[in-house]
Amino acid sequence: MDLRETIIAARVAARHLAALTGAERSKLLEDFAAALLRPATQEAIVAANAADMANARLAEERGELDPALTKRLGLDAAKLAAVADGLRQLGAMPELVGRVTTHRQLDDGLILRRVTCPLGVLGVVFEARPDALVQIAGLAWKSGNAAVLKGGREARASNRALTDVAHQVLRAHGLDERALVLLEDRSDVDALLAMDDLVDMMVARGSSQFIHHVRAHTRIPVMAHADGICHLYLHGAADPAMAAHIAIDAKCSYPAACNAIETLLWDPAAGAALDACVAALGARGVELRGCAETRRRHPAMKPATGADWDTEYGALTLSIRQRDNLAGALAHIAAHGSRHTEAIVTEDPVAAERFLAEVDAACVFHNASTRFADGYRFGLGAEVGISTDKLHARGPVGVEGLLTYRWLLAGSGQGATDYGPSGRQYLHRDVI
Amino acid sequence: MDLRETIIAARVAARHLAALTGAERSKLLEDFAAALLRPATQEAIVAANAADMANARLAEERGELDPALTKRLGLDAAKLAAVADGLRQLGAMPELVGRVTTHRQLDDGLILRRVTCPLGVLGVVFEARPDALVQIAGLAWKSGNAAVLKGGREARASNRALTDVAHQVLRAHGLDERALVLLEDRSDVDALLAMDDLVDMMVARGSSQFIHHVRAHTRIPVMAHADGICHLYLHGAADPAMAAHIAIDAKCSYPAACNAIETLLWDPAAGAALDACVAALGARGVELRGCAETRRRHPAMKPATGADWDTEYGALTLSIRQRDNLAGALAHIAAHGSRHTEAIVTEDPVAAERFLAEVDAACVFHNASTRFADGYRFGLGAEVGISTDKLHARGPVGVEGLLTYRWLLAGSGQGATDYGPSGRQYLHRDVI
């Protein structure tokens, strides 16, 4: 295919997607869910996934692939049912396209409205997780955007099978199937990055190195998180059992996740909470690396070096550092955090409030695991990614982050020079 | 000064600005307004401005400066009063920092809130208009942000005098005056552009060439409009008198403004409206350049070339092109518009609706001049700039565009693994 022509067609298709009514959009998502569960399609998808899995296991045996990746690659009937259910939930959520967020009477017969609308064409590069393809397509359709997707190559057959189903659904709704484009070559991604006149936003998921590559090679706005260096801070008034429960969840439930913790900070008065965490984490096989103060209390622990405070292990490794007080913990987080997700454990409401007020990150939590930083858990239906940028959407990005707005003004012949000291006066009266 | 140290101090000052209550913030703006009107300060500002004006007039005489610039440079008692009034209005507007925009119960004792907060440190480069300095400072303070400003060098003395007043007000409120930093050298701007670890957003106002320079030399997100190629479309059902009134306002009231029109499009059925516009614009001394069809009706008109459709004249020049129908006009706007502001004149509500629905621009108007695309006219209090980007703020950017948000989660010890098919279920119940 000629990629540029395809993306131009995607732009046209995006306009048709944008013009759907809320009911039509919901039906599109429901039909996608139903199509995924039809026995024949299900069989085709599972077969394609089996082929991807067989290749992945061979690569794993050759030591070329992380076993964790193979696990995430799997797409059986149960996972497919969950993904279809997610699409239905998304379809049932309120319509967010065409919402009037400002409605202001500038004057009699001069009405200003700010109305949400899709961005247009999204480019999304994501890891080898075929369920992500369905979620991203669902979010794109719910927000009225065309999407150009590139998944990890290990999921190639699965992604093709899923895209075939999506295309059938689009065609059945009288839409151009190029509203969803699947790329398979890395070179196509590079070509896409150059099309800043056609692509409105890139969502990049993957390694820090990959995110930096994308940002450096495009003029398209990029939504991404390059790093996920998250902290759990044990305040002096931390409950030890709670601290251990949260630490285990935040470190061990999915160590490769961006919202897993990399460093545990503790107050000198939080010794008991630290001990509880060290015992629980040690029992789970987590490699712990401590600062001098931490090792004074736990002499068997490996020493941490300066580099540990800036390392995203993505594995069962955790650095531990004592800070003198809350201010010290805040300073450490400001210096080493990646503005993703930071959490405090404390029974002291004043300390919690200060932590929540002062940490500059997308997500700031009190007495809860950093792993809650997730679009589904936040009730956004799903997420296209997590942003550590401050502009536009921040944190887990759902449908809202895929929308922009336009200012629509309906007048009756006015010019701006009709207004002023010796002319008409603005009313600026908000209708909603 | 050591610029990097100053910007680090600005970051610290920003945290204090952010922590002000709404009432304190309003008082800060009121006090700035009052300080500007105090006789001694007023005198100092007007004297500084007189020095700038004298230099500008000399430069004008040497042919080095556009007389329009000298006009905008002026800051007399009346203009100062208007600017102070703007600050008071901004102070009286509802507090937008700390607004809870999502409040969702994820579960009993697990409460998610999305809360607005300042971006942190803004860099703003703007033209030689000293009133803009006050407006930008006002918007920065209202949004709780520190601001690093660089105004046009012709306004150097005026900007210094105004910044002195702002610094006195900050100090009187116990705030570090480095919450507002005034840069005077272009080289400082270049140094600032490299501080992507300290500056959260750059607002760039100026020539298209300058905007491109800024975007190419920084990793800081840039809010700007590089071009303002706006169209007025005379639909077949346009009222001729209204068309002429809007065309004159949109072209002649401030030709250098980004929201002035550069091209007039007309439907074959809008001949009378075109004639009315041509007569009115001609009487105002606007140079008109027409396509072949336009010149068939107005043979004395200069011919337009292809380059005219992509030119922002910023002067009393206007290109005119006939398009076969609404679809043709939409296609011309999609191909040549800069996604800033587009307007249609028509008495036909169906045509108006289609135009408003299909034009992809920050502002889309019906029977109103493109010159209404302005933060003050929109009722935003003021504007820091106009954005033609789709992400974050779009169109005129007021206080809201200088804010981001954080996700705050208050739990009671939960981990994400406590939830799932065999565990607890999410409630996802919206409190507001």
HADDOCK unambig.tbl for C-alpha pairs under 7 A between the chains (distance, minus, plus):
assign (segid A and resid 119 and name CA) (segid B and resid 390 and name CA) 6.79 0.50 0.50
assign (segid A and resid 242 and name CA) (segid B and resid 413 and name CA) 5.33 0.50 0.50
assign (segid A and resid 245 and name CA) (segid B and resid 415 and name CA) 6.96 0.50 0.50
assign (segid A and resid 246 and name CA) (segid B and resid 413 and name CA) 6.51 0.50 0.50
assign (segid A and resid 246 and name CA) (segid B and resid 414 and name CA) 6.64 0.50 0.50
assign (segid A and resid 246 and name CA) (segid B and resid 415 and name CA) 5.46 0.50 0.50
assign (segid A and resid 249 and name CA) (segid B and resid 415 and name CA) 5.35 0.50 0.50
assign (segid A and resid 249 and name CA) (segid B and resid 416 and name CA) 6.62 0.50 0.50
assign (segid A and resid 249 and name CA) (segid B and resid 417 and name CA) 6.44 0.50 0.50
assign (segid A and resid 253 and name CA) (segid B and resid 417 and name CA) 6.95 0.50 0.50
assign (segid A and resid 356 and name CA) (segid B and resid 408 and name CA) 6.80 0.50 0.50
assign (segid A and resid 361 and name CA) (segid B and resid 406 and name CA) 6.78 0.50 0.50
assign (segid A and resid 362 and name CA) (segid B and resid 406 and name CA) 4.98 0.50 0.50
assign (segid A and resid 362 and name CA) (segid B and resid 407 and name CA) 6.07 0.50 0.50
assign (segid A and resid 363 and name CA) (segid B and resid 406 and name CA) 5.77 0.50 0.50
assign (segid A and resid 363 and name CA) (segid B and resid 407 and name CA) 4.60 0.50 0.50
assign (segid A and resid 363 and name CA) (segid B and resid 408 and name CA) 5.88 0.50 0.50
assign (segid A and resid 364 and name CA) (segid B and resid 407 and name CA) 6.26 0.50 0.50
assign (segid A and resid 364 and name CA) (segid B and resid 408 and name CA) 4.99 0.50 0.50
assign (segid A and resid 364 and name CA) (segid B and resid 409 and name CA) 6.43 0.50 0.50
assign (segid A and resid 365 and name CA) (segid B and resid 408 and name CA) 5.65 0.50 0.50
assign (segid A and resid 365 and name CA) (segid B and resid 409 and name CA) 4.59 0.50 0.50
assign (segid A and resid 365 and name CA) (segid B and resid 410 and name CA) 5.97 0.50 0.50
assign (segid A and resid 366 and name CA) (segid B and resid 409 and name CA) 6.16 0.50 0.50
assign (segid A and resid 366 and name CA) (segid B and resid 410 and name CA) 4.86 0.50 0.50
assign (segid A and resid 366 and name CA) (segid B and resid 411 and name CA) 5.84 0.50 0.50
assign (segid A and resid 367 and name CA) (segid B and resid 410 and name CA) 6.47 0.50 0.50
assign (segid A and resid 367 and name CA) (segid B and resid 411 and name CA) 4.87 0.50 0.50
assign (segid A and resid 367 and name CA) (segid B and resid 412 and name CA) 5.30 0.50 0.50
assign (segid A and resid 367 and name CA) (segid B and resid 413 and name CA) 4.80 0.50 0.50
assign (segid A and resid 368 and name CA) (segid B and resid 410 and name CA) 6.89 0.50 0.50
assign (segid A and resid 368 and name CA) (segid B and resid 411 and name CA) 4.94 0.50 0.50
assign (segid A and resid 368 and name CA) (segid B and resid 412 and name CA) 6.56 0.50 0.50
assign (segid A and resid 368 and name CA) (segid B and resid 413 and name CA) 5.21 0.50 0.50
assign (segid A and resid 368 and name CA) (segid B and resid 414 and name CA) 5.02 0.50 0.50
assign (segid A and resid 368 and name CA) (segid B and resid 415 and name CA) 6.12 0.50 0.50
assign (segid A and resid 369 and name CA) (segid B and resid 414 and name CA) 6.38 0.50 0.50
assign (segid A and resid 369 and name CA) (segid B and resid 415 and name CA) 4.96 0.50 0.50
assign (segid A and resid 369 and name CA) (segid B and resid 416 and name CA) 6.58 0.50 0.50
assign (segid A and resid 371 and name CA) (segid B and resid 416 and name CA) 5.85 0.50 0.50
assign (segid A and resid 372 and name CA) (segid B and resid 416 and name CA) 5.74 0.50 0.50
assign (segid A and resid 379 and name CA) (segid B and resid 428 and name CA) 5.65 0.50 0.50
assign (segid A and resid 390 and name CA) (segid B and resid 119 and name CA) 6.78 0.50 0.50
assign (segid A and resid 390 and name CA) (segid B and resid 404 and name CA) 5.97 0.50 0.50
assign (segid A and resid 391 and name CA) (segid B and resid 392 and name CA) 5.62 0.50 0.50
assign (segid A and resid 391 and name CA) (segid B and resid 404 and name CA) 6.44 0.50 0.50
assign (segid A and resid 392 and name CA) (segid B and resid 391 and name CA) 5.60 0.50 0.50
assign (segid A and resid 392 and name CA) (segid B and resid 392 and name CA) 3.90 0.50 0.50
assign (segid A and resid 394 and name CA) (segid B and resid 405 and name CA) 6.97 0.50 0.50
assign (segid A and resid 404 and name CA) (segid B and resid 390 and name CA) 5.99 0.50 0.50
assign (segid A and resid 404 and name CA) (segid B and resid 391 and name CA) 6.44 0.50 0.50
assign (segid A and resid 405 and name CA) (segid B and resid 394 and name CA) 6.98 0.50 0.50
assign (segid A and resid 406 and name CA) (segid B and resid 361 and name CA) 6.78 0.50 0.50
assign (segid A and resid 406 and name CA) (segid B and resid 362 and name CA) 4.98 0.50 0.50
assign (segid A and resid 406 and name CA) (segid B and resid 363 and name CA) 5.77 0.50 0.50
assign (segid A and resid 407 and name CA) (segid B and resid 362 and name CA) 6.08 0.50 0.50
assign (segid A and resid 407 and name CA) (segid B and resid 363 and name CA) 4.61 0.50 0.50
assign (segid A and resid 407 and name CA) (segid B and resid 364 and name CA) 6.27 0.50 0.50
assign (segid A and resid 408 and name CA) (segid B and resid 356 and name CA) 6.80 0.50 0.50
assign (segid A and resid 408 and name CA) (segid B and resid 363 and name CA) 5.89 0.50 0.50
assign (segid A and resid 408 and name CA) (segid B and resid 364 and name CA) 5.00 0.50 0.50
assign (segid A and resid 408 and name CA) (segid B and resid 365 and name CA) 5.66 0.50 0.50
assign (segid A and resid 409 and name CA) (segid B and resid 364 and name CA) 6.45 0.50 0.50
assign (segid A and resid 409 and name CA) (segid B and resid 365 and name CA) 4.60 0.50 0.50
assign (segid A and resid 409 and name CA) (segid B and resid 366 and name CA) 6.17 0.50 0.50
assign (segid A and resid 410 and name CA) (segid B and resid 365 and name CA) 5.96 0.50 0.50
assign (segid A and resid 410 and name CA) (segid B and resid 366 and name CA) 4.88 0.50 0.50
assign (segid A and resid 410 and name CA) (segid B and resid 367 and name CA) 6.50 0.50 0.50
assign (segid A and resid 410 and name CA) (segid B and resid 368 and name CA) 6.91 0.50 0.50
assign (segid A and resid 411 and name CA) (segid B and resid 366 and name CA) 5.85 0.50 0.50
assign (segid A and resid 411 and name CA) (segid B and resid 367 and name CA) 4.89 0.50 0.50
assign (segid A and resid 411 and name CA) (segid B and resid 368 and name CA) 4.96 0.50 0.50
assign (segid A and resid 412 and name CA) (segid B and resid 367 and name CA) 5.28 0.50 0.50
assign (segid A and resid 412 and name CA) (segid B and resid 368 and name CA) 6.57 0.50 0.50
assign (segid A and resid 413 and name CA) (segid B and resid 242 and name CA) 5.33 0.50 0.50
assign (segid A and resid 413 and name CA) (segid B and resid 246 and name CA) 6.51 0.50 0.50
assign (segid A and resid 413 and name CA) (segid B and resid 367 and name CA) 4.77 0.50 0.50
assign (segid A and resid 413 and name CA) (segid B and resid 368 and name CA) 5.21 0.50 0.50
assign (segid A and resid 414 and name CA) (segid B and resid 246 and name CA) 6.64 0.50 0.50
assign (segid A and resid 414 and name CA) (segid B and resid 368 and name CA) 5.02 0.50 0.50
assign (segid A and resid 414 and name CA) (segid B and resid 369 and name CA) 6.39 0.50 0.50
assign (segid A and resid 415 and name CA) (segid B and resid 245 and name CA) 6.98 0.50 0.50
assign (segid A and resid 415 and name CA) (segid B and resid 246 and name CA) 5.46 0.50 0.50
assign (segid A and resid 415 and name CA) (segid B and resid 249 and name CA) 5.34 0.50 0.50
assign (segid A and resid 415 and name CA) (segid B and resid 368 and name CA) 6.10 0.50 0.50
assign (segid A and resid 415 and name CA) (segid B and resid 369 and name CA) 4.95 0.50 0.50
assign (segid A and resid 416 and name CA) (segid B and resid 249 and name CA) 6.63 0.50 0.50
assign (segid A and resid 416 and name CA) (segid B and resid 369 and name CA) 6.57 0.50 0.50
assign (segid A and resid 416 and name CA) (segid B and resid 371 and name CA) 5.86 0.50 0.50
assign (segid A and resid 416 and name CA) (segid B and resid 372 and name CA) 5.74 0.50 0.50
assign (segid A and resid 417 and name CA) (segid B and resid 249 and name CA) 6.43 0.50 0.50
assign (segid A and resid 417 and name CA) (segid B and resid 253 and name CA) 6.96 0.50 0.50
assign (segid A and resid 428 and name CA) (segid B and resid 379 and name CA) 5.64 0.50 0.50
